[in-house]
Amino acid sequence: MVREKRVSKMKTSYQYSLDRSSKKYLCSECERKTFVLYIDNNTGNPLNLEVGKCDRANNCGHHYPPKQYFSDNDISLDKKEFRPLPKPKPKPSYIDKSFFEKTLQGYEKNNLVQFLKKRFEVVEVDEVVNRYRIGTVQSGATVFWQIDQTEAVRSGKVIEYQADGHRRKDVFPQVQWVHTVLKLPNFALSQCLFGEHLLTDTTKTVALVESEKTALIASIRFPKFIWLAVGGSEGLNVDKLRILQGRNVILCPDVGMLEKWKKKADELKTFCKVSVFDLLEHNATDDERQAGLDLADYLLKVPTKTTEPQPTEYTLPIHEDYEFMGMFDEQ
């Protein structure tokens, strides 16, 4: 009898606890079926499909406890005013690997690749194109594939470039998604970082830039870092960057975006070590600030083995030894 009372007391001491069965759900952070829900011990029902804990403690560790759920939703613990279970997020869709592989050629008509080969050693460009798995479509446009850490192809951005390496302004839309071009029905796009598949190398510091083109150029210049692109000024969000948990990360914002990225850095510091590269912002001219130049614009001013020094007065202390990136050596 004493034992029975003790067991009964244990059952009622905590109204909610992690489900001890083998049933698991898709984790909203790592997108793997490793999410264990909190259940109501009185009814045996889940509290909410978002309230639980990922059992990949070392690789994800996402945890949303009942207490936080109640606080976020202004729910009174006394009144038990619970909201209905939300619909789970749709499972991400992926691009067929056979189509993806067909695009990994045709670089002789890819204006961006050919431009890079005029600015850098051909072997360097070939290596970075292969590493980032850059694609080419029939028109010669560049495909920036988004490949996650599991090697799944989420989708790809199709962008047309001119021979000078700048985007074509006479095409609309200037950016297209592969799944849209292919008219894939019911496609659920779940973006990841451009270059995310390179994170299997855990020894290097990660550097984040806005555009995919910048990531390629910076990767040639500074191969000791893993250069990833967030894919636009609004692409720097916590959900997408959760994959960087525990990593050393450097944010490299475009000119004019420093303050916004600094605020985002404060959010990222909860799960990774973050610093912000601010030399562009502090040294940019009014014209450069108006144009919103990025790191690639400055790096392309630096003479390489294949280009002659340009008669340009650099607004940044850039030269062949890349000393203006010295702060990165401290990471």
C-alpha positions as a Markdown table, in Angstrom:
| # | Residue | x | y | z |
|---|---|---|---|---|
| 1 | Met | 0.0 | 0.0 | 0.0 |
| 2 | Val | 2.8 | 2.4 | 0.8 |
| 3 | Arg | 4.4 | 1.7 | -2.5 |
| 4 | Glu | 1.1 | 2.3 | -4.4 |
| 5 | Lys | 0.7 | 5.7 | -2.7 |
| 6 | Arg | 4.2 | 6.7 | -3.5 |
| 7 | Val | 3.7 | 5.8 | -7.2 |
| 8 | Ser | 0.4 | 7.7 | -7.3 |
| 9 | Lys | 2.1 | 10.7 | -5.8 |
| 10 | Met | 4.9 | 10.6 | -8.4 |
| 11 | Lys | 2.3 | 10.5 | -11.2 |
| 12 | Thr | 0.5 | 13.6 | -10.0 |
| 13 | Ser | 3.5 | 15.7 | -8.8 |
| 14 | Tyr | 4.2 | 16.9 | -12.4 |
| 15 | Gln | 1.2 | 17.4 | -14.7 |
| 16 | Tyr | 3.5 | 17.4 | -17.8 |
| 17 | Ser | 6.4 | 15.2 | -18.6 |
| 18 | Leu | 8.2 | 14.0 | -21.7 |
| 19 | Asp | 6.5 | 11.1 | -23.5 |
| 20 | Arg | 8.3 | 7.9 | -22.5 |
| 21 | Ser | 7.0 | 6.0 | -25.5 |
| 22 | Ser | 9.0 | 5.6 | -28.8 |
| 23 | Lys | 6.7 | 8.1 | -30.6 |
| 24 | Lys | 8.7 | 11.0 | -32.0 |
| 25 | Tyr | 7.8 | 14.0 | -34.2 |
| 26 | Leu | 9.7 | 16.3 | -36.7 |
| 27 | Cys | 11.9 | 18.8 | -34.9 |
| 28 | Ser | 11.3 | 22.3 | -36.1 |
| 29 | Glu | 15.0 | 23.2 | -35.7 |
| 30 | Cys | 17.0 | 20.3 | -37.1 |
| 31 | Glu | 14.0 | 18.9 | -39.2 |
| 32 | Arg | 14.6 | 15.4 | -38.1 |
| 33 | Lys | 12.1 | 13.0 | -36.5 |
| 34 | Thr | 13.7 | 13.3 | -33.1 |
| 35 | Phe | 11.2 | 15.5 | -31.2 |
| 36 | Val | 9.7 | 14.1 | -28.0 |
| 37 | Leu | 6.5 | 15.8 | -26.9 |
| 38 | Tyr | 5.4 | 16.8 | -23.4 |
| 39 | Ile | 2.2 | 15.0 | -22.5 |
| 40 | Asp | -0.5 | 15.7 | -19.9 |
| 41 | Asn | 0.0 | 12.9 | -17.3 |
| 42 | Asn | -3.7 | 13.1 | -16.4 |
| 43 | Thr | -5.0 | 12.6 | -19.9 |
| 44 | Gly | -2.1 | 11.1 | -21.8 |
| 45 | Asn | -2.5 | 13.7 | -24.5 |
| 46 | Pro | 0.2 | 16.0 | -25.9 |
| 47 | Leu | 0.2 | 19.5 | -24.6 |
| 48 | Asn | 1.1 | 21.0 | -28.0 |
| 49 | Leu | 2.9 | 19.7 | -31.0 |
| 50 | Glu | 5.5 | 22.4 | -30.5 |
| 51 | Val | 6.1 | 21.7 | -26.8 |
| 52 | Gly | 8.9 | 19.1 | -26.4 |
| 53 | Lys | 12.5 | 18.4 | -26.6 |
| 54 | Cys | 14.8 | 17.1 | -29.4 |
| 55 | Asp | 16.7 | 14.1 | -28.3 |
| 56 | Arg | 19.7 | 15.0 | -30.4 |
| 57 | Ala | 21.2 | 16.8 | -27.4 |
| 58 | Asn | 24.7 | 17.4 | -28.9 |
| 59 | Asn | 23.7 | 18.3 | -32.4 |
| 60 | Cys | 20.4 | 20.2 | -31.9 |
| 61 | Gly | 19.2 | 20.4 | -28.3 |
| 62 | His | 16.0 | 22.3 | -29.2 |
| 63 | His | 13.8 | 22.4 | -26.0 |
| 64 | Tyr | 10.5 | 24.2 | -25.7 |
| 65 | Pro | 9.1 | 23.4 | -22.2 |
| 66 | Pro | 5.5 | 23.8 | -21.0 |
| 67 | Lys | 6.4 | 26.7 | -18.7 |
| 68 | Gln | 7.7 | 28.7 | -21.7 |
| 69 | Tyr | 4.7 | 27.7 | -23.8 |
| 70 | Phe | 2.3 | 29.0 | -21.1 |
| 71 | Ser | 4.3 | 32.3 | -20.8 |
| 72 | Asp | 4.5 | 32.9 | -24.6 |
| 73 | Asn | 0.8 | 32.3 | -25.0 |
| 74 | Asp | -0.4 | 34.2 | -21.9 |
| 75 | Ile | -2.1 | 31.1 | -20.6 |
| 76 | Ser | -3.2 | 31.0 | -16.9 |
| 77 | Leu | -2.0 | 27.8 | -15.1 |
| 78 | Asp | -5.0 | 28.1 | -12.8 |
| 79 | Lys | -7.7 | 28.4 | -15.5 |
| 80 | Lys | -6.1 | 25.9 | -17.9 |
| 81 | Glu | -7.2 | 27.9 | -20.9 |
| 82 | Phe | -5.3 | 25.9 | -23.5 |
| 83 | Arg | -5.3 | 26.7 | -27.2 |
| 84 | Pro | -6.0 | 24.0 | -29.8 |
| 85 | Leu | -3.1 | 22.1 | -31.2 |
| 86 | Pro | -1.7 | 23.9 | -34.2 |
| 87 | Lys | -1.2 | 22.2 | -37.5 |
| 88 | Pro | 2.3 | 20.8 | -37.9 |
| 89 | Lys | 4.7 | 22.4 | -40.4 |
| 90 | Pro | 4.6 | 20.8 | -43.8 |
| 91 | Lys | 7.5 | 18.4 | -44.5 |
| 92 | Pro | 10.1 | 20.2 | -46.7 |
| 93 | Ser | 10.1 | 19.3 | -50.4 |
| 94 | Tyr | 13.3 | 18.5 | -52.3 |
| 95 | Ile | 14.6 | 18.7 | -55.8 |
| 96 | Asp | 15.2 | 15.4 | -57.6 |
| 97 | Lys | 18.9 | 14.6 | -57.6 |
| 98 | Ser | 18.9 | 13.6 | -61.3 |
| 99 | Phe | 17.8 | 17.1 | -62.3 |
| 100 | Phe | 20.3 | 18.7 | -59.9 |
| 101 | Glu | 23.2 | 16.7 | -61.3 |
| 102 | Lys | 22.3 | 17.6 | -64.9 |
| 103 | Thr | 23.0 | 21.3 | -64.1 |
| 104 | Leu | 26.6 | 20.6 | -62.9 |
| 105 | Gln | 28.0 | 21.4 | -66.4 |
| 106 | Gly | 27.9 | 23.9 | -69.2 |
| 107 | Tyr | 30.2 | 26.3 | -67.4 |
| 108 | Glu | 31.6 | 27.6 | -70.7 |
| 109 | Lys | 28.3 | 29.5 | -71.2 |
| 110 | Asn | 27.9 | 30.5 | -67.5 |
| 111 | Asn | 28.8 | 34.2 | -67.4 |
| 112 | Leu | 29.5 | 34.3 | -63.7 |
| 113 | Val | 31.9 | 31.4 | -63.8 |
| 114 | Gln | 33.7 | 32.8 | -66.9 |
| 115 | Phe | 34.0 | 36.2 | -65.1 |
| 116 | Leu | 35.5 | 34.6 | -62.1 |
| 117 | Lys | 38.0 | 32.8 | -64.3 |
| 118 | Lys | 39.2 | 36.1 | -65.7 |
| 119 | Arg | 39.8 | 37.4 | -62.1 |
| 120 | Phe | 41.2 | 34.4 | -60.4 |
| 121 | Glu | 43.2 | 31.3 | -61.3 |
| 122 | Val | 41.2 | 28.8 | -63.3 |
| 123 | Val | 42.0 | 25.9 | -60.9 |
| 124 | Glu | 40.7 | 28.1 | -58.0 |
| 125 | Val | 37.5 | 28.8 | -59.7 |
| 126 | Asp | 36.9 | 25.2 | -60.8 |
| 127 | Glu | 37.5 | 24.1 | -57.2 |
| 128 | Val | 35.0 | 26.5 | -55.7 |
| 129 | Val | 32.4 | 25.8 | -58.4 |
| 130 | Asn | 32.7 | 22.1 | -57.6 |
| 131 | Arg | 32.7 | 22.6 | -53.8 |
| 132 | Tyr | 29.6 | 24.8 | -53.8 |
| 133 | Arg | 28.0 | 22.7 | -56.6 |
| 134 | Ile | 27.1 | 25.6 | -58.8 |
| 135 | Gly | 24.7 | 24.8 | -61.6 |
| 136 | Thr | 24.0 | 26.1 | -65.1 |
| 137 | Val | 20.7 | 26.1 | -67.0 |
| 138 | Gln | 20.3 | 26.2 | -70.8 |
| 139 | Ser | 20.2 | 30.0 | -70.9 |
| 140 | Gly | 23.6 | 30.2 | -69.2 |
| 141 | Ala | 22.1 | 31.5 | -66.0 |
| 142 | Thr | 23.7 | 30.4 | -62.7 |
| 143 | Val | 22.0 | 28.1 | -60.2 |
| 144 | Phe | 22.9 | 28.6 | -56.6 |
| 145 | Trp | 21.7 | 25.3 | -55.1 |
| 146 | Gln | 20.7 | 25.2 | -51.4 |
| 147 | Ile | 22.0 | 21.8 | -50.1 |
| 148 | Asp | 21.6 | 21.0 | -46.5 |
| 149 | Gln | 23.8 | 19.0 | -44.2 |
| 150 | Thr | 22.1 | 15.8 | -45.2 |
| 151 | Glu | 23.0 | 16.5 | -48.9 |
| 152 | Ala | 19.3 | 17.0 | -49.7 |
| 153 | Val | 18.7 | 19.7 | -52.3 |
| 154 | Arg | 16.1 | 22.1 | -50.9 |
| 155 | Ser | 15.8 | 24.2 | -54.1 |
| 156 | Gly | 18.0 | 26.6 | -56.1 |
| 157 | Lys | 18.1 | 30.2 | -57.0 |
| 158 | Val | 18.4 | 31.0 | -60.8 |
| 159 | Ile | 20.2 | 34.3 | -61.5 |
| 160 | Glu | 21.4 | 35.6 | -64.9 |
| 161 | Tyr | 24.7 | 37.5 | -65.0 |
| 162 | Gln | 26.4 | 39.7 | -67.6 |
| 163 | Ala | 29.9 | 39.1 | -68.8 |
| 164 | Asp | 31.2 | 41.7 | -66.3 |
| 165 | Gly | 29.9 | 39.6 | -63.4 |
| 166 | His | 26.9 | 41.9 | -62.6 |
| 167 | Arg | 23.3 | 40.7 | -62.6 |
| 168 | Arg | 21.3 | 41.3 | -65.8 |
| 169 | Lys | 18.8 | 44.1 | -65.2 |
| 170 | Asp | 16.8 | 43.4 | -68.3 |
| 171 | Val | 15.3 | 40.1 | -67.2 |
| 172 | Phe | 12.3 | 39.7 | -65.0 |
| 173 | Pro | 12.2 | 38.3 | -62.4 |
| 174 | Gln | 15.8 | 38.7 | -61.7 |
| 175 | Val | 15.7 | 35.8 | -59.2 |
| 176 | Gln | 13.8 | 32.6 | -59.9 |
| 177 | Trp | 13.4 | 29.5 | -57.8 |
| 178 | Val | 14.0 | 26.1 | -59.5 |
| 179 | His | 10.9 | 24.6 | -58.1 |
| 180 | Thr | 8.9 | 27.5 | -59.6 |
| 181 | Val | 10.5 | 27.2 | -63.0 |
| 182 | Leu | 9.8 | 23.5 | -63.0 |
| 183 | Lys | 6.2 | 24.1 | -61.8 |
| 184 | Leu | 6.4 | 21.4 | -59.2 |
| 185 | Pro | 3.0 | 21.0 | -57.5 |
| 186 | Asn | 2.6 | 21.4 | -53.8 |
| 187 | Phe | 6.3 | 22.2 | -53.3 |
| 188 | Ala | 7.0 | 23.2 | -49.7 |
| 189 | Leu | 10.1 | 25.4 | -49.7 |
| 190 | Ser | 12.2 | 25.3 | -46.6 |
| 191 | Gln | 15.4 | 27.3 | -47.2 |
| 192 | Cys | 18.8 | 26.5 | -45.7 |
| 193 | Leu | 22.0 | 28.5 | -45.9 |
| 194 | Phe | 23.8 | 28.5 | -49.3 |
| 195 | Gly | 26.8 | 26.2 | -48.7 |
| 196 | Glu | 25.3 | 24.5 | -45.7 |
| 197 | His | 26.6 | 21.1 | -46.9 |
| 198 | Leu | 30.1 | 22.4 | -46.2 |
| 199 | Leu | 29.4 | 22.4 | -42.4 |
| 200 | Thr | 30.5 | 18.8 | -42.2 |
| 201 | Asp | 34.0 | 20.4 | -41.7 |
| 202 | Thr | 33.8 | 21.3 | -38.0 |
| 203 | Thr | 37.3 | 22.7 | -37.8 |
| 204 | Lys | 36.8 | 26.0 | -39.6 |
| 205 | Thr | 35.2 | 29.3 | -38.5 |
| 206 | Val | 32.0 | 30.1 | -40.4 |
| 207 | Ala | 31.7 | 33.5 | -42.1 |
| 208 | Leu | 28.2 | 34.7 | -43.2 |
| 209 | Val | 27.6 | 37.1 | -46.1 |
| 210 | Glu | 24.4 | 38.1 | -47.8 |
| 211 | Ser | 24.8 | 37.0 | -51.4 |
| 212 | Glu | 25.9 | 33.7 | -52.9 |
| 213 | Lys | 28.3 | 35.4 | -55.3 |
| 214 | Thr | 30.1 | 37.0 | -52.4 |
| 215 | Ala | 30.4 | 33.7 | -50.7 |
| 216 | Leu | 32.2 | 32.3 | -53.8 |
| 217 | Ile | 34.6 | 35.2 | -54.1 |
| 218 | Ala | 35.4 | 35.3 | -50.4 |
| 219 | Ser | 36.0 | 31.6 | -50.4 |
| 220 | Ile | 38.6 | 31.9 | -53.1 |
| 221 | Arg | 40.3 | 34.8 | -51.2 |
| 222 | Phe | 40.0 | 33.3 | -47.7 |
| 223 | Pro | 39.8 | 29.5 | -48.0 |
| 224 | Lys | 40.5 | 29.0 | -44.3 |
| 225 | Phe | 36.9 | 29.9 | -43.5 |
| 226 | Ile | 33.6 | 28.3 | -44.5 |
| 227 | Trp | 31.7 | 31.0 | -46.4 |
| 228 | Leu | 28.0 | 30.7 | -46.3 |
| 229 | Ala | 25.3 | 33.1 | -47.7 |
| 230 | Val | 22.0 | 33.9 | -46.1 |
| 231 | Gly | 20.4 | 34.7 | -49.4 |
| 232 | Gly | 19.3 | 38.3 | -48.9 |
| 233 | Ser | 19.0 | 41.0 | -46.3 |
| 234 | Glu | 16.0 | 39.2 | -44.7 |
| 235 | Gly | 17.7 | 35.8 | -44.7 |
| 236 | Leu | 19.5 | 36.3 | -41.5 |
| 237 | Asn | 17.0 | 34.6 | -39.2 |
| 238 | Val | 17.5 | 32.4 | -36.1 |
| 239 | Asp | 15.6 | 29.4 | -37.4 |
| 240 | Lys | 17.8 | 29.1 | -40.5 |
| 241 | Leu | 21.0 | 29.8 | -38.4 |
| 242 | Arg | 20.3 | 27.3 | -35.7 |
| 243 | Ile | 22.4 | 24.8 | -37.7 |
| 244 | Leu | 25.4 | 26.8 | -36.5 |
| 245 | Gln | 25.0 | 25.9 | -32.9 |
| 246 | Gly | 28.3 | 25.8 | -31.1 |
| 247 | Arg | 30.3 | 27.2 | -34.0 |
| 248 | Asn | 32.5 | 30.3 | -34.2 |
| 249 | Val | 30.7 | 32.6 | -36.6 |
| 250 | Ile | 31.6 | 36.0 | -38.2 |
| 251 | Leu | 28.9 | 38.1 | -39.7 |
| 252 | Cys | 30.0 | 40.2 | -42.7 |
| 253 | Pro | 27.1 | 42.6 | -43.5 |
| 254 | Asp | 26.8 | 44.7 | -46.6 |
| 255 | Val | 27.4 | 48.5 | -46.2 |
| 256 | Gly | 24.3 | 50.0 | -44.6 |
| 257 | Met | 23.3 | 46.8 | -42.8 |
| 258 | Leu | 25.7 | 46.8 | -39.9 |
| 259 | Glu | 23.2 | 47.9 | -37.2 |
| 260 | Lys | 20.6 | 45.4 | -38.3 |
| 261 | Trp | 23.1 | 42.5 | -38.3 |
| 262 | Lys | 24.5 | 43.6 | -34.9 |
| 263 | Lys | 21.0 | 43.2 | -33.4 |
| 264 | Lys | 20.7 | 39.8 | -35.0 |
| 265 | Ala | 24.1 | 38.8 | -33.6 |
| 266 | Asp | 22.8 | 39.3 | -30.1 |
| 267 | Glu | 20.1 | 36.7 | -30.8 |
| 268 | Leu | 22.6 | 34.3 | -32.2 |
| 269 | Lys | 24.9 | 34.6 | -29.2 |
| 270 | Thr | 22.5 | 32.3 | -27.3 |
| 271 | Phe | 23.8 | 29.3 | -29.2 |
| 272 | Cys | 27.1 | 30.2 | -31.0 |
| 273 | Lys | 30.1 | 32.5 | -30.7 |
| 274 | Val | 29.5 | 35.5 | -32.9 |
| 275 | Ser | 31.5 | 38.6 | -33.9 |
| 276 | Val | 30.7 | 41.2 | -36.5 |
| 277 | Phe | 33.0 | 42.5 | -39.2 |
| 278 | Asp | 32.4 | 46.2 | -39.3 |
| 279 | Leu | 35.3 | 47.6 | -41.3 |
| 280 | Leu | 33.3 | 48.0 | -44.5 |
| 281 | Glu | 30.8 | 50.2 | -42.7 |
| 282 | His | 33.3 | 52.4 | -41.0 |
| 283 | Asn | 35.4 | 53.1 | -44.1 |
| 284 | Ala | 32.8 | 53.3 | -46.9 |
| 285 | Thr | 32.3 | 56.6 | -48.8 |
| 286 | Asp | 28.9 | 58.2 | -49.1 |
| 287 | Asp | 28.6 | 56.8 | -52.7 |
| 288 | Glu | 29.6 | 53.3 | -51.6 |
| 289 | Arg | 27.1 | 53.5 | -48.7 |
| 290 | Gln | 24.4 | 54.6 | -51.1 |
| 291 | Ala | 25.2 | 51.7 | -53.4 |
| 292 | Gly | 25.2 | 49.2 | -50.6 |
| 293 | Leu | 28.5 | 47.6 | -51.6 |
| 294 | Asp | 29.4 | 44.2 | -50.1 |
| 295 | Leu | 32.6 | 42.4 | -49.4 |
| 296 | Ala | 32.9 | 41.0 | -52.9 |
| 297 | Asp | 32.9 | 44.6 | -54.4 |
| 298 | Tyr | 36.0 | 45.4 | -52.4 |
| 299 | Leu | 37.7 | 42.1 | -52.9 |
| 300 | Leu | 37.4 | 42.4 | -56.7 |
| 301 | Lys | 39.4 | 45.7 | -56.4 |
| 302 | Val | 42.4 | 43.8 | -55.2 |
| 303 | Pro | 44.9 | 42.8 | -57.9 |
| 304 | Thr | 45.3 | 39.0 | -58.3 |
| 305 | Lys | 47.8 | 36.9 | -60.2 |
| 306 | Thr | 45.6 | 37.1 | -63.3 |
| 307 | Thr | 44.8 | 40.9 | -63.2 |
| 308 | Glu | 46.8 | 44.1 | -63.3 |
| 309 | Pro | 46.7 | 46.6 | -60.5 |
| 310 | Gln | 43.8 | 49.0 | -61.0 |
| 311 | Pro | 44.3 | 52.8 | -60.7 |
| 312 | Thr | 41.7 | 52.8 | -57.9 |
| 313 | Glu | 42.1 | 54.6 | -54.6 |
| 314 | Tyr | 40.8 | 52.0 | -52.2 |
| 315 | Thr | 38.6 | 53.3 | -49.4 |
| 316 | Leu | 39.7 | 50.3 | -47.4 |
| 317 | Pro | 43.2 | 49.2 | -46.4 |
| 318 | Ile | 43.0 | 46.3 | -48.9 |
| 319 | His | 46.1 | 44.7 | -50.5 |
| 320 | Glu | 47.4 | 41.4 | -51.6 |
| 321 | Asp | 48.1 | 40.2 | -48.0 |
| 322 | Tyr | 44.5 | 40.8 | -47.0 |
| 323 | Glu | 45.6 | 42.6 | -43.8 |
| 324 | Phe | 42.2 | 44.3 | -43.6 |
| 325 | Met | 40.8 | 40.9 | -42.6 |
| 326 | Gly | 43.3 | 40.7 | -39.7 |
| 327 | Met | 40.6 | 40.6 | -37.1 |
| 328 | Phe | 39.6 | 37.1 | -38.4 |
| 329 | Asp | 43.0 | 35.8 | -37.3 |
| 330 | Glu | 41.9 | 36.3 | -33.7 |
| 331 | Gln | 39.0 | 33.9 | -33.9 |
